[in-house]
Amino acid sequence: MDVKPQFGSATSTSFLIETTRLSDLRAVLELSETLGFSGQAWRKLIAGGTAVCARDGDAVVGFYTANHLSLIYQAPQLEELRAAMRVLCNRFKLAEELIAFGALSVVAVPYGNTNLRAQMLRALLRSVGLRYQRLFTYCRKQDPAELDTLVREGWRCFQEEDETCYLTLEVGKTLRRLASELVFSARVSAQPLGPHLPAPRNPIPTTC
């Protein structure tokens, strides 16, 4: 998902990505102001260590969070999401506490053509990998660009309804894939361009 930036154009492909801190609260609230996140919700995510954010210099330019759905939704939508979560638990024979209830990425608009989202996802999975075996999320079919991005990140739809796809991401498998893809991307970007060498293309689509 893209949000309007409060800063200029982006050229960086290397970012400082770390677990979100209380000192980041104002910045992440600005990035998520239209998504239902409150200060209290962010404080719980920060305390739980289930959110990472990315910085380009002094600016917070994106975040990826997990286990947030119960903090921003109420019944009846929350019950619909929990019902889909139970389907996932039954299908993979996993206890609910082994699946993060929700995942969401926000990237500032100028950074949509970088691999920032992939870098944040890797950092998030490394942060929560000892607690969760899978992540759970959903995507409306009216947002095909986001759905396509999720699929390319490794998310798989396990239940489909008229307007919604419910998706899951396997933590260990995705971590291994991202590690190799990001290393490859860094090597390609470091190669000098010659007269017969095309400009490197980012192997991880990040358009939201």
HELIX and SHEET records of a PDB file:
HELIX    1   1 LEU A   22  ASP A   24  5                                   3    
HELIX    2   2 LEU A   25  LEU A   31  1                                   7    
HELIX    3   3 GLY A   39  GLY A   48  1                                  10    
HELIX    4   4 LEU A   69  ILE A   72  1                                   4    
HELIX    5   5 GLN A   77  PHE A   92  1                                  16    
HELIX    6   6 GLU A   96  LEU A   98  5                                   3    
HELIX    7   7 VAL A  109  TYR A  111  5                                   3    
HELIX    8   8 LEU A  116  VAL A  128  1                                  13    
HELIX    9   9 PRO A  144  GLU A  153  1                                  10    
HELIX   10  10 VAL A  171  ALA A  190  1                                  20    
SHEET    1   A 5 ASP A   2  VAL A   3  0                                        
SHEET    2   A 5 ALA A 103  ALA A 108  1                                        
SHEET    3   A 5 ALA A  59  ALA A  66 -1                                        
SHEET    4   A 5 ALA A  51  ASP A  56 -1                                        
SHEET    5   A 5 LEU A  16  THR A  19 -1                                        
SHEET    1   B 4 ILE A  99  PHE A 101  0                                        
SHEET    2   B 4 ARG A 134  ARG A 140  1                                        
SHEET    3   B 4 THR A 164  GLU A 170 -1                                        
SHEET    4   B 4 ARG A 156  GLU A 160 -1                                        
END                                                                             
